[in-house]
């Protein structure tokens, strides 16, 4: 039990050095960059975002790492999430996979008021609620948003990771990495880890347009005066009529 708690603490310490937008995730195509790291938060902070099902006030999911991408409008807001879970045992992995498994139930992200009012990070006094882009005024109650998209990275111990990778097939929203890579990674700069997380970015499912300034392949011009070829008499729709008239 103690070893598990130590591993979880090491992973959270490493994730705390990750930026506000998950490493490897590209900037939005348009609009502001509204990614915020909800977990792990400041070492001295007590209020952080969490996940729950509608109508539940006790069954909460507190991922080791949680990034939120705020989207929509003030009238129709929603959020996409990227979570990181450190799994020291296989039983723990099964429990956490169940929490994020596809379901007919809705999933909600809850952002407490103190977290929204706090600065984004040390050195940046901008309050988080302004970065979301969906709040017009400082909040006076928790911001509860429906989750549109879920991506999860599971960190496994090396022996568990090797066995899982050899025998199991992940769901489309799941990604796996050795926990040691998460612990030793300093700020999400590991090239292999960034390459894996880049595939977790929803933008990776689209064919990117040509970069700005790159040459665009020329499209053949269409002839405004196409040459009309004569139609054989036997293919003409009037051929039968002419033959009947001649007879």
Secondary structure, 3 states (H helix, E strand, C coil): CHHHHHHHHHHHHHHCCCCCCCCCCCCCCCCCCCEEEEECCCCCCCCCCEEEECCCCCCEECCCEEEEEEEECCCCEEEEEEEEEEECCHHHHHHHHHHCCCCCCCEEEEECHHHHHCEEECCEEEEHHHHHCCCCCCCCCCEEEEEEEEEEEEEECHHHHHHHHHHCCCCCCEEEEEHHHHHHCCCCCCHHHHHHHHHHCHHHHCCCCCCCCCCCCCCCCCCCCCCCCCCCHHHCCCHHHHHHHHC
